[in-house]
Amino acid sequence: MTPAEHFAAPPGWEWWILGYFFFGGLSGGSYAIGTLLRLVGTAADQRAARIAFIASFLALLPCPIFLIADLGQPLRFVNMLFDASNGGLAFKPWSPMSLGSWALLGFGLFSFVSFVGAVAESGWHAADPIARILRGTVGAVWNVIGTGLGFFVGGYTGVLLAVSNQPVWSDGWPLGGVFLASSLTGAAALLLLLANSRRDIDAGTTVRLALADRNFALLEIALIAVFVATVALAGTLLSLGVTTALAFGPGGGLLATGYRNGMVHIWKPGEHDQTVGVQPLDGQIDSLAWGPPSADGPLLLAAATAAGSLAVWVIEQRAGNRTGAANSAERVRRDSGNIPTLYLHKLR
């Protein structure tokens, strides 16, 4: 099987997005377990169901904060919901980011109402009208719809990674299922911890939560195994970390390395972390070449692949012999096969 090729640039996510993934998964999983306890659990399970709905909303609260922090500007999140050009809704069903933003907003509404109902059942009588509405058929329908949105929030983040067209993530189709199973496993563990810390939770409820946690964990392990298998079949596992080309920069101060999966990294010899990562190309990097030396101006780096693609980047130099961003100056796709050797001439 031909190894998978990846054509997209890295999505540029920061560490904030991990918090969004984690707490979003806990929230969706907690809501789903709360619904399960509410609809098919015993009368003694209803205390745990209330805890699950409360935990779901509290876990959801940091998610918009993490998402906005990762986007960098609050208006970017607003622009995912509303079209600034005409004031209408910016709903794009073909966009995972748009679907995720609207699902997060919708799930937030369901989670908040269920939270208020759970708090009312716990003794906050000011919210008794909402608790009465959520009883019976209306409450069951509300919980089922909220669970569907919670499943979407817990699993779509894996789908978002899968469509990012990045090595490994985009080669394993079960990634959404892995995230969903992980959200259920984490939520069951959280609720089990909370249940064990309270004396009013029935022992039978604790046993059922522990059993659910074990089953969710087994499901997660099975899906991870399928994910690894699909990545292996795509050829990505064999290509990761395999260096196929390298070139020292002028004076030996920088080192560029190219990989079988089309990635190019730039390093400073003697330092562990990579200095700059550039946009990946479509295929194995066969050759790299630096441009002529420059005292304080930008450097040029060219790369060519076995698929016949050629790219040239402008590497900005900063104070203290540091490098900044790598800006793509030119990208050419050829159909004449690989380019075995590159050389950049100095213009006169």
C-alpha positions in Angstrom: 0.0 0.0 0.0 1.3 3.5 -0.9 2.1 5.6 2.2 -0.4 8.3 2.9 0.6 11.8 1.8 -0.4 15.0 3.7 -0.8 18.4 2.0 -2.1 20.7 4.7 -0.1 23.1 7.0 -0.1 22.4 10.7 -3.3 23.8 12.3 -1.3 26.0 14.7 -3.1 24.9 17.9 -1.6 25.9 21.2 -1.7 24.0 24.5 -5.0 25.6 25.4 -6.7 23.3 22.9 -5.8 20.2 25.1 -7.7 21.7 28.0 -10.7 22.2 25.6 -10.5 18.6 24.5 -10.2 17.3 28.0 -12.9 19.2 29.8 -15.2 19.0 26.8 -14.9 15.2 26.9 -15.5 15.1 30.6 -18.6 17.3 30.2 -20.2 15.3 27.4 -19.4 12.0 29.1 -20.8 13.1 32.4 -24.0 14.2 30.8 -24.4 10.9 28.9 -23.9 8.9 32.1 -26.3 11.1 34.0 -28.9 10.5 31.3 -28.3 6.7 31.5 -28.7 6.8 35.3 -31.8 9.0 35.1 -33.6 6.9 32.4 -32.7 3.3 33.3 -31.2 3.5 36.8 -32.9 2.7 40.1 -34.3 5.3 42.5 -31.1 5.1 44.4 -29.1 6.0 41.3 -30.8 9.4 41.0 -28.4 11.1 43.4 -25.5 10.1 41.2 -27.5 11.3 38.2 -27.8 14.7 39.8 -24.0 14.8 40.5 -23.4 13.8 36.8 -25.4 16.7 35.5 -23.8 19.2 37.9 -20.3 17.9 37.0 -21.2 18.1 33.3 -22.0 21.8 33.4 -19.0 22.7 35.7 -16.6 20.8 33.4 -18.1 22.7 30.4 -17.4 26.2 31.8 -13.7 26.3 31.0 -14.2 25.1 27.4 -15.1 28.5 25.8 -12.2 30.1 27.8 -9.7 27.5 26.5 -11.1 27.8 22.9 -11.0 31.6 22.9 -7.4 31.6 24.4 -6.3 29.2 21.6 -7.9 31.4 18.9 -6.2 34.4 20.4 -9.2 36.8 20.0 -12.7 36.5 21.5 -14.2 37.8 18.3 -12.9 34.8 16.3 -15.2 32.6 18.4 -18.1 35.0 17.8 -17.4 35.0 14.1 -17.8 31.2 14.1 -21.4 31.7 15.1 -22.4 35.0 13.4 -21.5 36.4 10.0 -20.1 39.9 10.6 -20.8 40.9 7.0 -24.6 40.6 7.2 -25.3 39.9 10.8 -26.8 36.5 10.0 -25.8 33.1 11.4 -22.5 31.6 10.3 -23.6 28.0 10.2 -21.5 25.9 7.9 -22.4 22.2 8.1 -19.4 21.2 5.9 -17.0 22.8 8.4 -16.0 20.8 11.5 -15.1 24.0 13.3 -18.5 25.6 12.6 -20.3 22.4 13.6 -18.3 22.1 16.8 -18.9 25.8 17.8 -22.7 25.4 17.3 -22.7 22.0 19.1 -20.8 23.5 22.0 -23.3 26.4 22.2 -26.3 24.0 22.0 -24.9 21.5 24.5 -24.1 24.4 26.8 -27.8 25.2 26.9 -28.9 21.7 27.6 -26.2 21.2 30.2 -27.1 24.4 32.0 -30.8 23.6 32.2 -30.1 20.1 33.5 -27.6 21.6 36.0 -30.3 24.0 37.3 -32.8 21.1 37.6 -30.2 18.9 39.4 -29.5 21.8 41.8 -33.2 22.3 42.4 -33.6 18.6 43.2 -30.7 18.9 45.7 -32.5 21.6 47.7 -32.5 24.9 45.7 -36.2 25.5 45.7 -36.0 28.7 43.6 -35.5 26.5 40.6 -38.3 24.0 41.4 -40.3 25.0 38.3 -37.5 23.8 36.0 -37.1 20.6 38.0 -40.8 19.9 37.6 -40.6 20.5 33.8 -37.7 18.1 33.5 -39.7 15.2 35.1 -41.4 12.7 33.0 -41.5 12.5 29.2 -40.3 16.1 28.7 -37.2 15.5 30.8 -36.4 12.2 29.1 -36.6 13.8 25.7 -34.5 16.8 26.9 -31.8 14.4 28.3 -31.7 12.3 25.2 -31.2 15.3 22.9 -28.6 16.7 25.3 -26.8 13.4 25.3 -26.6 13.5 21.5 -25.0 16.9 21.7 -22.7 15.7 24.5 -21.6 12.8 22.4 -20.9 15.2 19.5 -18.8 17.5 21.7 -16.9 14.5 23.2 -16.2 12.9 19.8 -16.0 15.7 17.2 -12.6 16.8 18.6 -11.2 13.5 17.3 -12.9 14.1 14.0 -11.4 17.6 13.9 -7.9 16.1 14.3 -8.7 13.5 11.6 -9.6 16.1 9.1 -6.6 18.3 9.9 -4.7 16.3 7.3 -1.7 15.9 9.6 0.5 12.7 9.7 -0.9 10.0 12.1 -4.1 11.9 13.1 -5.6 12.0 9.6 -4.7 8.3 8.8 -6.8 6.7 11.6 -10.5 6.8 10.9 -11.6 5.6 14.4 -10.2 8.7 16.1 -13.6 10.2 16.8 -14.6 7.0 18.5 -11.4 7.0 20.5 -12.2 10.4 21.8 -15.8 9.6 22.6 -14.8 6.4 24.5 -12.1 8.4 26.3 -14.7 11.0 27.3 -17.0 8.2 28.8 -14.1 6.6 30.6 -12.9 9.8 32.1 -16.4 10.9 33.1 -17.1 7.5 34.7 -13.9 7.7 36.7 -14.7 11.3 37.8 -18.2 10.3 38.9 -16.9 7.2 40.7 -14.4 9.4 42.6 -17.2 11.8 43.5 -19.5 9.0 44.5 -16.9 7.4 46.8 -16.4 10.8 48.5 -20.1 11.0 49.5 -22.0 9.0 52.1 -25.4 9.5 50.5 -24.5 7.5 47.3 -25.9 4.0 47.3 -23.2 1.2 47.3 -25.0 -0.4 44.3 -24.6 2.8 42.3 -20.9 2.8 43.0 -20.6 -0.8 41.8 -22.4 0.1 38.6 -20.3 3.1 38.0 -17.1 1.0 38.5 -18.4 -1.6 36.0 -19.3 1.1 33.5 -15.8 2.6 33.9 -14.2 -0.7 33.2 -16.4 -1.4 30.1 -15.7 2.1 28.7 -12.0 1.6 29.2 -12.1 -1.7 27.4 -13.9 0.0 24.5 -11.3 2.7 24.4 -8.5 0.2 24.3 -10.1 -1.7 21.5 -10.6 1.5 19.5 -7.0 2.6 20.1 -5.9 -0.7 18.7 -8.0 -0.3 15.6 -6.7 3.3 15.2 -3.0 2.1 15.4 -3.8 -0.6 12.9 -5.3 1.9 10.4 -2.3 4.2 10.8 0.0 1.3 10.2 -1.9 0.2 7.1 -1.6 3.8 5.8 2.2 3.5 6.1 2.5 6.6 8.4 4.0 4.7 11.4 6.9 3.6 9.2 7.6 7.0 7.8 7.6 9.0 11.1 11.0 10.1 12.2 12.8 8.7 9.2 15.2 11.3 8.0 15.7 11.3 4.2 17.7 14.6 3.7 19.7 17.1 5.6 21.7 20.2 4.9 23.8 22.5 7.1 23.1 26.2 6.7 25.8 28.8 5.9 28.5 28.7 8.6 27.0 25.6 10.2 24.8 27.5 12.5 21.6 25.8 11.4 20.6 22.4 10.3 17.6 21.5 8.1 16.3 18.0 8.1 13.7 16.5 5.7 11.6 13.4 6.4 9.8 10.7 4.5 6.4 12.1 5.5 7.2 15.5 3.8 8.0 17.4 7.0 11.0 19.8 7.1 12.5 20.9 10.5 15.2 23.5 11.2 17.4 23.1 14.2 20.3 24.8 15.9 23.0 22.2 16.5 23.5 21.6 20.3 19.9 22.5 21.1 17.2 19.8 21.7 14.1 21.6 20.5 13.5 22.4 16.9 13.8 26.1 16.0 11.4 26.3 13.1 8.9 23.8 11.5 7.8 24.6 8.0 4.8 23.7 5.9 4.9 20.0 4.9 5.2 19.0 1.3 3.4 16.2 -0.5 5.9 13.3 -0.4 9.3 12.2 0.8 11.9 15.0 1.0 14.7 14.0 -1.3 16.9 17.1 -1.2 17.5 20.3 0.7 19.7 23.3 -0.1 20.4 26.6 1.7 20.9 29.8 -0.2 24.1 31.9 0.0 25.1 33.3 3.5 23.7 36.6 4.7 25.1 38.7 7.5 21.8 39.8 9.0 19.2 39.3 6.3 16.9 36.4 5.7 18.1 33.0 4.6 16.7 30.9 1.8 16.0 27.2 2.1 14.8 25.0 -0.7 13.3 21.5 -0.6 12.3 19.0 -3.2 10.3 15.8 -3.0 10.1 12.4 -4.7 6.7 13.5 -6.1 8.3 16.4 -8.0 7.3 19.3 -5.7 9.7 22.1 -5.0 9.4 24.8 -2.3 11.6 27.7 -1.2 11.2 29.3 2.2 12.5 32.6 3.6 13.9 32.0 7.1 13.9 35.2 9.1 17.0 35.8 11.3 16.5 37.5 14.7 18.8 39.1 17.2 21.0 36.7 19.2 21.5 34.3 16.2 17.9 33.1 16.5 15.6 32.2 13.7 12.0 33.3 13.4 9.2 32.2 11.1 9.6 30.4 7.9 7.6 32.1 5.2 6.9 30.2 2.0 8.2 32.3 -0.9 7.5 29.9 -3.7 5.9 26.5 -4.1 5.9 24.7 -7.4 4.4 21.3 -8.3 6.1 19.4 -11.2 5.2 16.2 -12.9 8.6 15.2 -14.2 9.5 13.0 -11.2 11.9 13.5 -8.3 14.5 16.3 -8.0 17.6 14.5 -6.7 19.8 17.6 -6.2 19.2 21.3 -5.4 21.5 24.3 -5.5 20.7 28.0 -4.8 22.8 30.5 -6.8 23.6 33.9 -5.5 21.9 36.6 -7.7 24.3 39.3 -9.1 
